[in-house]
Amino acid sequence: MQRSILNPNFNSQEEKKPRRRTQAQNREYRKKSLLAAAIVTVAKYDIAGATVERICSQAGASRGLIAHYFDSKEELLLAALTNWFDLALGIKKKIAMDDQLDAEAKIRQIAYSSFDNPSYSWETAAAWQAFTNASRHNRAYAKPIRNASKFSNSVTEPLFKEAAQNNEIELDSKKAAVGLYILDDGLWNSLATGKDNLTITQAKAYCDSYIDGCLHN
């Protein structure tokens, strides 16, 4: 079993030797289970169809459990979206801080991470599409989506600048970072809808082509 955003509590050592959780750990586990279930339910049924009953069924929890953590379904969905962004951004930041990689390698690994576990799965891609569509009329979803773009660009922009300096070329690092994010977003759309028969390998190759165009033109 792979660790993923949709199974955030998995740990191989814990699976081999189960340990009794404390009350606080149980509360955190149940909350994370609801957040993961919300993403899967949105992926399956869209925002409107992600009912409390379906989310609880996906989480294997009673309907009343949500009320212990969230005031409404909307609050739960917003928390699930924000939690997923935070986890994905954390992966990108970790790559950016890897002293074993040069700037260009970091950019490539950050791009690839968008299409690997734990950031990517069919459920997260489909849920992203649903939240993006809903953000056009629900501004609550628009804010974390804008923040995700801003924070992601803040990670890659200085790397593009450093890579351009290493290659001794002129580059608008801000535009390069924004362009990579837009490409990433479009590739996720294609993967979520299946309209282009895109594969993960092809998505990464498109990212490579974009990065090559920026840094090796």
C-alpha positions as CSV (number, residue, x, y, z in Angstrom):
1,M,0.0,0.0,0.0
2,Q,1.3,3.5,-0.9
3,R,1.1,6.5,1.4
4,S,-1.1,9.1,-0.2
5,I,-3.2,12.2,0.6
6,L,-6.2,9.9,0.5
7,N,-4.7,7.6,3.1
8,P,-2.7,10.2,5.1
9,N,-2.3,8.0,8.3
10,F,-0.7,5.0,6.6
11,N,2.7,4.1,8.1
12,S,4.4,0.8,7.3
13,Q,5.8,0.4,10.8
14,E,2.4,1.0,12.4
15,E,0.8,-1.6,10.1
16,K,3.3,-4.2,11.3
17,K,2.9,-3.3,15.0
18,P,-0.5,-1.6,15.7
19,R,-0.4,0.8,18.7
20,R,-3.3,2.0,20.7
21,R,-4.0,5.7,19.8
22,T,-4.4,8.3,22.4
23,Q,-7.7,10.3,22.5
24,A,-6.1,13.2,20.8
25,Q,-4.6,10.9,18.1
26,N,-8.1,9.3,17.5
27,R,-9.6,12.7,17.1
28,E,-6.9,13.7,14.5
29,Y,-7.3,10.3,12.7
30,R,-11.1,10.7,12.4
31,K,-10.7,14.3,11.2
32,K,-8.2,13.3,8.5
33,S,-10.4,10.5,7.5
34,L,-13.3,12.9,6.9
35,L,-11.0,15.2,4.9
36,A,-9.8,12.4,2.7
37,A,-13.4,11.1,2.3
38,A,-14.6,14.5,1.3
39,I,-12.0,14.6,-1.6
40,V,-13.0,11.1,-2.8
41,T,-16.7,11.9,-2.6
42,V,-16.4,15.2,-4.5
43,A,-14.4,13.2,-7.2
44,K,-17.2,10.7,-7.5
45,Y,-20.3,12.9,-7.2
46,D,-19.2,16.5,-7.8
47,I,-19.7,19.3,-5.2
48,A,-23.5,19.1,-5.2
49,G,-23.6,15.4,-4.9
50,A,-21.1,15.3,-2.1
51,T,-23.7,14.9,0.6
52,V,-23.0,14.5,4.3
53,E,-24.3,11.0,4.1
54,R,-22.0,10.0,1.2
55,I,-19.0,11.6,2.9
56,C,-19.6,9.8,6.1
57,S,-20.2,6.5,4.3
58,Q,-16.9,6.9,2.5
59,A,-15.2,7.6,5.8
60,G,-16.9,4.7,7.5
61,A,-18.2,7.2,10.1
62,S,-21.6,8.1,11.6
63,R,-23.4,11.1,10.2
64,G,-23.1,12.9,13.5
65,L,-19.3,12.7,13.5
66,I,-18.9,15.7,11.1
67,A,-20.6,18.0,13.6
68,H,-17.8,17.3,16.1
69,Y,-15.2,18.9,13.7
70,F,-17.1,21.1,11.3
71,D,-20.1,23.4,11.4
72,S,-21.3,22.5,7.9
73,K,-20.6,20.5,4.8
74,E,-19.2,23.6,3.2
75,E,-16.7,24.1,6.0
76,L,-15.6,20.4,5.6
77,L,-15.2,20.7,1.9
78,L,-13.2,23.9,2.2
79,A,-11.0,22.3,4.9
80,A,-10.4,19.3,2.6
81,L,-9.4,21.5,-0.3
82,T,-7.1,23.6,1.8
83,N,-5.5,20.5,3.5
84,W,-4.8,18.9,0.2
85,F,-3.1,22.1,-1.1
86,D,-1.0,22.4,2.1
87,L,0.2,18.8,1.7
88,A,1.0,19.2,-2.0
89,L,2.8,22.5,-1.4
90,G,4.8,20.9,1.5
91,I,6.2,18.4,-1.0
92,K,7.2,21.1,-3.4
93,K,8.9,23.1,-0.6
94,K,10.8,20.0,0.5
95,I,12.2,19.5,-3.0
96,A,13.2,23.1,-3.3
97,M,15.2,22.8,-0.1
98,D,17.1,19.6,-1.3
99,D,20.8,20.6,-1.3
100,Q,21.6,17.5,-3.5
101,L,19.8,19.0,-6.5
102,D,20.6,22.0,-8.7
103,A,17.9,24.6,-9.5
104,E,16.9,23.1,-12.8
105,A,16.6,19.6,-11.3
106,K,14.5,21.0,-8.5
107,I,12.1,22.6,-11.0
108,R,11.7,19.3,-12.8
109,Q,11.2,17.3,-9.6
110,I,8.6,19.8,-8.4
111,A,6.8,19.5,-11.8
112,Y,6.9,15.7,-11.6
113,S,5.6,15.7,-8.0
114,S,2.3,17.1,-9.3
115,F,1.7,13.8,-11.1
116,D,3.0,11.3,-8.4
117,N,1.6,10.0,-5.2
118,P,0.9,11.5,-2.8
119,S,-0.1,14.7,-4.6
120,Y,-1.8,13.0,-7.6
121,S,-4.5,10.3,-7.9
122,W,-7.6,10.1,-10.1
123,E,-9.6,11.3,-7.1
124,T,-7.6,14.4,-6.4
125,A,-7.5,15.3,-10.1
126,A,-11.3,14.9,-10.4
127,A,-11.9,16.7,-7.2
128,W,-9.6,19.6,-8.3
129,Q,-11.7,19.9,-11.5
130,A,-14.9,20.0,-9.5
131,F,-13.6,22.6,-7.0
132,T,-12.3,24.7,-9.9
133,N,-15.6,24.7,-11.6
134,A,-17.5,25.5,-8.4
135,S,-15.1,28.4,-7.6
136,R,-16.7,30.4,-10.5
137,H,-19.8,30.9,-8.4
138,N,-18.6,30.0,-4.9
139,R,-15.9,32.5,-3.8
140,A,-15.0,30.4,-0.8
141,Y,-13.3,27.9,-3.0
142,A,-11.7,30.6,-5.2
143,K,-9.5,31.9,-2.3
144,P,-7.5,28.7,-1.6
145,I,-7.2,28.1,-5.3
146,R,-5.7,31.5,-5.8
147,N,-3.4,30.9,-2.8
148,A,-2.3,27.6,-4.2
149,S,-1.2,29.3,-7.4
150,K,0.6,32.1,-5.5
151,F,2.4,29.9,-3.1
152,S,3.4,27.4,-5.8
153,N,4.8,30.2,-8.0
154,S,6.7,31.6,-5.0
155,V,8.5,28.2,-4.8
156,T,9.5,27.9,-8.5
157,E,10.1,31.6,-9.4
158,P,13.5,31.8,-7.5
159,L,14.5,28.5,-8.9
160,F,13.9,29.6,-12.4
161,K,15.9,32.7,-11.7
162,E,18.8,30.7,-10.3
163,A,18.7,28.2,-13.2
164,A,18.7,31.0,-15.7
165,Q,21.8,32.5,-14.0
166,N,23.5,29.1,-14.0
167,N,22.8,28.8,-17.8
168,E,23.8,32.4,-18.4
169,I,20.5,33.3,-20.1
170,E,17.9,36.1,-19.7
171,L,14.6,34.9,-18.4
172,D,11.5,36.4,-16.8
173,S,11.4,34.0,-13.9
174,K,8.0,35.2,-12.7
175,K,6.4,34.4,-16.1
176,A,8.2,31.1,-16.3
177,A,6.9,30.1,-12.9
178,V,3.3,31.2,-13.8
179,G,3.5,29.4,-17.1
180,L,4.6,26.1,-15.4
181,Y,1.7,26.4,-13.0
182,I,-0.8,27.0,-15.9
183,L,0.6,24.1,-17.8
184,D,0.3,21.9,-14.7
185,D,-3.3,23.0,-14.2
186,G,-4.2,22.2,-17.9
187,L,-2.5,18.8,-17.7
188,W,-4.5,18.0,-14.5
189,N,-7.7,19.0,-16.4
190,S,-6.8,16.6,-19.2
191,L,-6.1,13.8,-16.7
192,A,-9.2,14.4,-14.8
193,T,-11.5,14.4,-17.8
194,G,-9.7,11.8,-19.8
195,K,-10.5,13.8,-22.9
196,D,-7.0,13.6,-24.4
197,N,-6.1,10.1,-23.3
198,L,-3.1,11.7,-21.5
199,T,-0.8,9.5,-19.4
200,I,1.3,10.5,-16.4
201,T,4.4,9.9,-18.4
202,Q,3.2,12.2,-21.2
203,A,2.3,14.9,-18.7
204,K,5.8,14.8,-17.2
205,A,7.2,15.0,-20.8
206,Y,5.2,18.1,-21.5
207,C,6.6,19.7,-18.3
208,D,10.1,18.8,-19.5
209,S,9.5,20.4,-22.9
210,Y,8.3,23.6,-21.2
211,I,11.3,23.7,-18.8
212,D,13.7,23.1,-21.7
213,G,12.0,25.9,-23.7
214,C,12.6,28.3,-20.8
215,L,16.1,27.3,-19.9
216,H,17.6,26.0,-23.1
217,N,16.2,28.2,-25.8
